Amino acid sequence: MKQKSSYLNIRIADVFIGIVFLSVCLFTLISWTFNSDNGNIAVIYTNSGTYEYPLNKDALYRIRGYHGISVIEIKDKAIRFLDSPCKNKTCCKFGFISKNLSISVCVPNRITIKVNSTNKKNSIDTICR
């Protein structure tokens, strides 16, 4: 009698796991695409305080950080670091953010920008620790 090799069973299981993984990835991508709401408030966190600005009004803001003043631009309902006193300017290269719960950070200058939505449907319900 010829025995079935376990190699065939592993391949079928691998294919099944791959299909499940791709299905989960596709579902996640679709839900992010259709449920991602643009935020309408920018919250800027610094050592000196927290500031909120509406994203529907184009403006430039100068925010004092740990190493100096960062220039933050709001344009077309999106926000970005326009200039910062940090060495590598990585925060400026990141570009505009507009999606709800998106974050941009200037680590050396200790400034964080977070986009929030006032729509309760798109906010976080609970955080467990």
VENVENBEL-V487085 format. One line per field, one symbol per residue. ss: DSSP state (2 for helix, 1 for strand, 0 for the rest). psi: psi as a letter, one per 30 degrees, with the letter a starting at -180 (. if undefined). burial: 1 if it has 24 or more other ideal C-beta (glycine too) atoms within 12 Angstrom, else 0. A space follows every 50 residues. Layout:
# VENVENBEL-V487085
ss=???
psi=???
burial=???
This chain:
# VENVENBEL-V487085
ss=00000222222222222222222222222222222001001111110011 11110000111111000011111110011111100000022222001010 00111100001111110002220000000
psi=kkkkkfeeeeeeeeeeeeeeeeeeeeeeeeeeefgjkklgkkkkklffak kkkkfgjklkkjkkaefakkkkkkkhhlkljeklglefheeefeakkfkk gkkkkjeefhkkkkklkfjfeglkekkk.
burial=00000000000000000000000000000000000011111111110000 10101000001010100001111100111111111100001100011111 11111100101111111000000000000
